[in-house]
Amino acid sequence: MKLCVMVALTFVVGERAIPWLLDKAAATRSRELFTLTVLVVALGIAVSAAKLFDVSMALGAFLAGMVVGRSQFSLRAATEALPMRDAFAVLFFVSVGMLFHPRSLLDSPGLLAGTLVVILVGKPLAAWSIVHLLGYPLRAATSVGVVLAQIGEFSFILATGGKALGIIDDEANNVLIAAAIITITLNPILYRTIGPMERLLKRFMKDPSPVENRVHHDEEEPEASGRHRVVVIGYGPVGKTLSRLLRDIRIDPVVVELNMDTVRRLEDEGVRALYGDAMHREVLEHAGVDKAVGLILSSSTMSGGKETIRLAREINPDVFILARTTYLREVAEMRAAGADSVFSGEGEVALAMTESLLHRLGATPDQVDRERARVHAEFSAAVRAGDDARLGGRSAATTPAPRPPPSPSPGPRR
């Protein structure tokens, strides 16, 4: 009864209170406060579950994760928690090694073999059958089956509960630990066999066709309709203008933003938007950089722009990257990180002011063009001068520097 009450409170109250709390933390634009809020929520529910409802802290933390995962903050919460996840993963394997007794392999070989058969054969077959019956392709069903051919920390939680209730003894617990180590070790090797297994299965059964496939998506992938995708990081005035222009020419923008209100507004307008920090690889992958034709860093004040460019280039070496900076001295660094074109606020403002001044002084259009080209060439040369050695001669300016134009004739005096 207590367990039912806890689950009901977690999902009914938690689905309203937790997103509201995370929304307030995100509104502060503080990464540290957001991460701390996620940690406090998870630990708070875990401790409350143990103290008030007499269930394990692990189950409480699991329910907290499910609530956060169902909210709009799930992607950012997951990426911000990556360092903690990695640290706990190390501690998990250390604890497993400390609990493992090699004699259990010799003391209960039959029980261990039976357990491995259930994990490596029974679980994958059950999972494969369910996924295949749902109409998913053979590759998806095979991948799910192989991934589930192992046991991990949740099995230890159940084993601990079983020991406390007297359902299993130390011998069964040691066998469970040994099976976990063996299956976790074998799983990466088994994963490499997905392709051969899929080809073998296709000899004996038909792969569901797209029409038969009952896979539904909230929105059609741009590539499926022949349209291109461009990931736009930041939705300020520049990002907003670029996204509108992309939609006008039937290119689908995917906006990555750290302002939750902006993300909600874009979703209401039918624009795909993600709430997350583009400095995290998982966010870029979720945005579809691997299939994108372009990546635009529209904010000149974005911290970690060079790291974002490097990650995007690792995910998709062919993606065309446009970046924006505030200072000319940052252009070379962004180009060295992997950007194809970099636009400096200093340079663009100088060019605009030069053009405005010449028009005011009565210069002819040809004179304005020559002066604009000369100023642009000077900026390009200044950037290249300190960066040619590092980039191997590759220009770091926004465009290849033109040849120095002839000296302009003096404009008319007023």
C-alpha distance (Angstrom), angle and dihedral (degrees) to the residues before:
residue distance angle dihedral
M1 . . .
K2 3.80 . .
L3 3.78 90.6 .
C4 3.81 91.5 53.6
V5 3.80 91.2 49.4
M6 3.81 91.1 49.3
V7 3.82 93.2 50.2
A8 3.81 91.3 46.9
L9 3.80 93.0 49.5
T10 3.79 92.1 45.7
F11 3.79 94.9 53.1
V12 3.81 100.7 32.6
V13 3.81 99.2 41.1
G14 3.80 97.2 22.6
E15 3.82 94.9 54.9
R16 3.79 88.4 59.9
A17 3.79 103.2 33.5
I18 3.81 100.6 40.7
P19 3.84 97.4 50.8
W20 3.81 88.7 46.3
L21 3.81 90.8 51.8
L22 3.81 92.6 46.4
D23 3.80 89.8 47.4
K24 3.80 90.7 56.3
A25 3.81 91.3 47.4
A26 3.81 91.7 48.6
A27 3.80 90.9 49.4
T28 3.82 89.5 64.9
R29 3.87 88.5 63.2
S30 3.81 88.1 -137.4
R31 3.79 113.9 136.6
E32 3.79 92.2 -164.3
L33 3.80 93.6 52.6
F34 3.81 92.2 47.8
T35 3.82 92.4 50.4
L36 3.79 91.1 46.4
T37 3.82 90.7 49.8
V38 3.81 91.7 52.9
L39 3.80 90.1 49.1
V40 3.82 93.2 47.8
V41 3.82 91.7 48.5
A42 3.80 92.5 50.5
L43 3.80 95.2 45.2
G44 3.80 92.3 40.9
I45 3.79 93.3 55.7
A46 3.81 91.0 42.8
V47 3.81 93.3 52.6
S48 3.81 92.3 42.5
A49 3.80 90.2 51.8
A50 3.80 90.9 53.6
K51 3.81 97.4 43.1
L52 3.78 102.0 37.4
F53 3.80 104.0 29.9
D54 3.82 103.0 27.2
V55 3.82 94.8 -124.2
S56 3.77 128.6 126.2
M57 3.80 120.8 -78.9
A58 3.79 87.8 -127.8
L59 3.81 91.5 62.3
G60 3.80 90.8 48.1
A61 3.80 91.5 50.9
F62 3.80 89.4 47.5
L63 3.82 91.4 54.7
A64 3.82 90.5 46.7
G65 3.78 89.6 54.0
M66 3.79 91.0 50.6
V67 3.81 91.5 52.9
V68 3.82 93.4 48.4
G69 3.81 89.8 44.2
R70 3.80 91.2 57.2
S71 3.80 92.4 53.7
Q72 3.81 130.3 84.0
F73 3.80 88.7 -106.9
S74 3.79 95.2 62.9
L75 3.82 96.7 103.3
R76 3.78 95.5 49.1
A77 3.80 92.9 41.7
A78 3.80 90.0 52.9
T79 3.80 94.5 48.2
E80 3.80 94.7 44.9
A81 3.81 89.9 50.6
L82 3.82 94.1 52.6
P83 3.83 95.6 101.0
M84 3.80 90.7 52.1
R85 3.79 90.8 45.9
D86 3.80 91.5 53.5
A87 3.80 91.9 47.8
F88 3.80 92.7 49.5
A89 3.81 90.4 46.3
V90 3.81 89.4 58.1
L91 3.80 90.7 48.7
F92 3.80 90.0 48.6
F93 3.80 93.7 56.3
V94 3.80 91.4 43.4
S95 3.81 90.2 53.7
V96 3.82 91.6 46.8
G97 3.80 90.3 52.6
M98 3.78 91.1 49.9
L99 3.82 92.3 50.6
F100 3.79 96.0 46.9
H101 3.81 117.8 102.0
P102 3.83 112.3 -167.0
R103 3.82 90.9 -153.1
S104 3.79 88.7 69.9
L105 3.82 87.3 73.9
L106 3.80 89.4 60.6
D107 3.79 99.9 33.8
S108 3.82 96.7 56.2
P109 3.82 109.7 18.6
G110 3.80 93.4 151.0
L111 3.79 94.3 51.1
L112 3.80 90.8 46.1
A113 3.81 92.0 49.8
G114 3.80 91.5 49.5
T115 3.79 91.2 49.0
L116 3.81 91.6 50.4
V117 3.81 91.0 50.0
V118 3.80 90.6 53.8
I119 3.81 92.4 47.6
L120 3.81 100.1 39.5
V121 3.80 98.5 35.6
G122 3.81 112.0 15.1
K123 3.81 98.8 46.6
P124 3.83 95.9 44.5
L125 3.81 92.5 47.2
A126 3.79 92.6 49.7
A127 3.81 92.3 47.0
W128 3.82 92.5 44.9
S129 3.80 91.7 50.5
I130 3.80 94.0 50.4
V131 3.82 94.4 47.1
H132 3.80 92.1 45.5
L133 3.81 92.4 49.0
L134 3.80 88.9 52.8
G135 3.79 88.1 62.0
Y136 3.79 101.0 -107.3
P137 3.84 120.1 146.0
L138 3.79 119.9 -88.9
R139 3.79 91.4 -109.7
A140 3.80 92.3 55.6
A141 3.81 91.9 47.3
T142 3.81 92.1 47.4
S143 3.81 92.3 47.4
V144 3.80 92.2 51.4
G145 3.80 91.5 47.8
V146 3.81 93.7 50.2
V147 3.80 93.9 45.5
L148 3.81 90.2 53.8
A149 3.81 92.8 50.9
Q150 3.80 90.9 101.8
I151 3.78 141.8 56.8
G152 3.77 129.0 -135.3
E153 3.76 145.8 163.9
F154 3.81 96.2 -28.4
S155 3.80 89.0 60.5
F156 3.79 89.4 55.6
I157 3.80 90.1 51.4
L158 3.80 89.9 53.9
A159 3.80 91.2 44.3
T160 3.81 91.1 52.3
G161 3.79 90.0 51.4
G162 3.80 90.7 46.7
K163 3.81 91.9 52.4
A164 3.79 91.4 48.7
L165 3.80 89.8 53.2
G166 3.79 93.1 44.1
I167 3.81 93.8 -116.6
I168 3.82 95.9 123.9
D169 3.79 130.7 27.0
D170 3.81 133.4 -142.6
E171 3.79 92.4 -87.7
A172 3.80 92.9 57.4
N173 3.79 90.3 44.6
N174 3.82 91.7 53.8
V175 3.80 90.5 48.7
L176 3.81 89.5 51.2
I177 3.82 91.2 52.1
A178 3.80 91.7 48.0
A179 3.80 91.0 48.8
A180 3.79 90.7 50.2
I181 3.81 92.6 52.8
I182 3.81 92.5 46.8
T183 3.82 95.9 47.0
I184 3.81 94.3 44.1
T185 3.81 88.5 52.0
L186 3.80 93.9 47.4
N187 3.80 97.4 44.3
P188 3.85 98.3 80.3
I189 3.82 88.7 50.6
L190 3.80 91.7 49.0
Y191 3.80 90.7 48.7
R192 3.80 89.9 63.5
T193 3.79 89.5 60.2
I194 3.82 94.8 62.1
G195 3.80 93.0 96.6
P196 3.83 96.1 49.7
M197 3.81 91.1 44.1
E198 3.80 91.0 51.0
R199 3.81 91.7 51.3
L200 3.81 90.5 48.2
L201 3.80 92.5 50.5
K202 3.80 91.8 49.7
R203 3.79 89.0 62.5
F204 3.80 90.7 63.7
M205 3.81 104.4 30.3
K206 3.78 140.0 30.2
D207 3.77 120.0 -106.8
P208 3.83 110.5 -125.7
S209 3.79 110.0 -101.5
P210 3.81 120.7 -128.7
V211 3.80 89.1 -101.9
E212 3.78 92.3 53.1
N213 3.76 92.9 42.9
R214 3.76 111.6 102.5
V215 3.78 93.9 -157.4
H216 3.77 111.7 133.4
H217 3.77 128.1 -165.5
D218 3.76 128.1 -165.3
E219 3.79 88.6 -131.0
E220 3.76 136.1 9.5
E221 3.75 116.1 -101.0
P222 3.82 110.7 -111.3
E223 3.81 91.7 -127.0
A224 3.81 91.0 56.3
S225 3.81 90.6 61.0
G226 3.79 94.5 43.5
R227 3.80 92.8 -106.2
H228 3.77 125.4 128.9
R229 3.78 128.6 -120.4
V230 3.80 128.2 -138.2
V231 3.80 121.8 -174.6
V232 3.81 112.3 -140.0
I233 3.80 116.3 -163.4
G234 3.77 111.0 -155.6
Y235 3.81 128.7 14.7
G236 3.76 104.1 -139.4
P237 3.82 121.5 126.8
V238 3.82 91.9 -64.9
G239 3.80 95.3 45.1
K240 3.80 91.5 45.4
T241 3.81 92.6 51.6
L242 3.80 93.7 46.1
S243 3.81 92.2 47.8
R244 3.80 91.0 51.7
L245 3.81 91.9 49.2
L246 3.81 90.9 48.6
R247 3.80 91.9 52.0
D248 3.81 90.3 48.3
I249 3.82 90.1 59.1
R250 3.83 92.3 43.6
I251 3.80 97.0 -104.8
D252 3.80 112.9 135.5
P253 3.82 115.0 -129.6
V254 3.79 120.4 -153.0
V255 3.80 108.6 -157.8
V256 3.81 121.9 -151.0
E257 3.80 111.3 -161.9
L258 3.79 140.0 166.8
N259 3.80 93.2 -154.1
M260 3.80 108.3 90.7
D261 3.82 93.2 -162.2
T262 3.80 90.1 56.0
V263 3.80 91.5 49.2
R264 3.81 91.6 51.5
R265 3.80 91.8 47.7
L266 3.80 92.4 50.3
E267 3.81 91.6 48.8
D268 3.81 89.3 52.0
E269 3.83 88.0 52.2
G270 3.80 91.3 51.6
V271 3.80 95.8 -108.0
R272 3.79 116.3 134.1
A273 3.81 108.1 -118.0
L274 3.79 133.4 172.2
Y275 3.76 127.5 -156.1
G276 3.80 107.6 -140.1
D277 3.77 148.8 90.4
A278 3.81 112.8 -80.8
M279 3.81 89.9 -149.1
H280 3.81 87.7 78.7
R281 3.78 118.2 83.8
E282 3.81 92.0 -142.0
V283 3.81 91.6 59.1
L284 3.81 92.4 51.4
E285 3.80 91.2 47.5
H286 3.81 91.0 48.8
A287 3.81 89.2 50.9
G288 3.80 89.2 55.9
V289 3.80 101.1 -112.8
D290 3.81 88.4 153.2
K291 3.83 89.2 67.1
A292 3.80 98.9 30.6
V293 3.79 123.6 111.5
G294 3.79 92.4 -153.5
L295 3.78 144.7 21.0
I296 3.80 121.2 -158.9
L297 3.81 124.4 -164.9
S298 3.79 97.3 -162.0
S299 3.81 99.0 175.1
S300 3.80 120.1 80.3
T301 3.81 92.0 -163.5
M302 3.79 96.0 53.6
S303 3.79 111.9 131.8
G304 3.77 115.6 -137.2
G305 3.78 95.5 23.5
K306 3.80 93.5 145.2
E307 3.82 91.6 51.2
T308 3.80 90.3 49.5
I309 3.80 90.5 52.4
R310 3.81 92.1 49.4
L311 3.81 91.8 50.0
A312 3.81 92.4 47.8
R313 3.80 90.6 49.3
E314 3.82 90.2 51.6
I315 3.81 91.6 50.1
N316 3.80 95.0 44.8
P317 3.83 116.9 11.5
D318 3.82 90.7 -172.9
V319 3.80 99.4 52.5
F320 3.82 114.8 117.7
I321 3.80 108.7 -126.1
L322 3.81 124.5 -157.6
A323 3.79 117.4 -174.5
R324 3.77 135.8 -175.4
T325 3.80 126.1 -147.4
T326 3.76 136.3 178.4
Y327 3.81 99.9 -136.5
L328 3.78 132.4 44.8
R329 3.80 91.0 -132.2
E330 3.82 89.0 65.8
V331 3.81 94.3 57.7
A332 3.82 94.7 81.0
E333 3.82 92.0 48.4
M334 3.80 92.4 51.7
R335 3.80 91.4 47.9
A336 3.80 90.4 48.8
A337 3.82 89.0 52.5
G338 3.81 89.7 57.4
A339 3.82 108.4 -87.8
D340 3.81 115.7 145.6
S341 3.80 96.8 -155.5
V342 3.78 127.8 17.6
F343 3.79 124.6 -170.3
S344 3.80 119.3 -160.4
G345 3.77 122.3 -151.9
E346 3.80 90.7 -144.6
G347 3.79 92.7 52.2
E348 3.80 96.8 44.6
V349 3.81 92.8 46.7
A350 3.81 91.0 48.9
L351 3.80 90.8 51.2
A352 3.82 92.4 47.8
M353 3.80 92.8 47.8
T354 3.81 91.7 47.4
E355 3.80 91.1 52.0
S356 3.81 92.3 46.8
L357 3.79 92.6 49.5
L358 3.81 93.6 48.9
H359 3.80 91.5 49.8
R360 3.80 88.6 50.2
L361 3.81 91.2 51.9
G362 3.79 90.9 51.2
A363 3.80 100.0 -106.9
T364 3.80 117.3 166.8
P365 3.82 120.2 -111.6
D366 3.81 90.0 -107.0
Q367 3.79 91.2 53.9
V368 3.80 91.1 48.5
D369 3.82 90.4 51.0
R370 3.81 92.2 49.3
E371 3.80 93.4 49.0
R372 3.80 91.8 46.4
A373 3.80 90.4 51.6
R374 3.81 91.3 47.5
V375 3.81 93.9 50.7
H376 3.80 90.2 45.9
A377 3.79 90.5 50.5
E378 3.81 91.3 50.6
F379 3.80 91.3 52.1
S380 3.80 90.9 47.7
A381 3.79 92.5 49.1
A382 3.80 92.3 48.2
V383 3.79 91.6 52.6
R384 3.80 94.2 45.2
A385 3.78 94.2 47.6
G386 3.78 93.7 70.8
D387 3.78 97.6 33.8
D388 3.81 110.2 41.5
A389 3.80 93.4 92.6
R390 3.81 93.9 51.2
L391 3.79 95.6 43.8
G392 3.79 95.3 41.6
G393 3.78 93.4 -115.9
R394 3.81 95.7 -45.9
S395 3.78 111.6 143.2
A396 3.77 116.2 -112.0
A397 3.75 96.7 -162.6
T398 3.74 125.3 100.2
T399 3.79 91.8 -102.1
P400 3.80 134.9 7.2
A401 3.75 109.0 -73.7
P402 3.80 113.0 -107.1
R403 3.75 122.5 -133.6
P404 3.80 113.1 -84.9
P405 3.79 106.3 -88.1
P406 3.77 123.3 -130.2
S407 3.77 115.2 -83.6
P408 3.76 107.2 -82.8
S409 3.72 120.0 -116.9
P410 3.77 113.9 -111.9
G411 3.73 114.1 -90.6
P412 3.76 120.9 -118.4
R413 3.75 114.7 -80.1
R414 3.70 122.8 -125.0
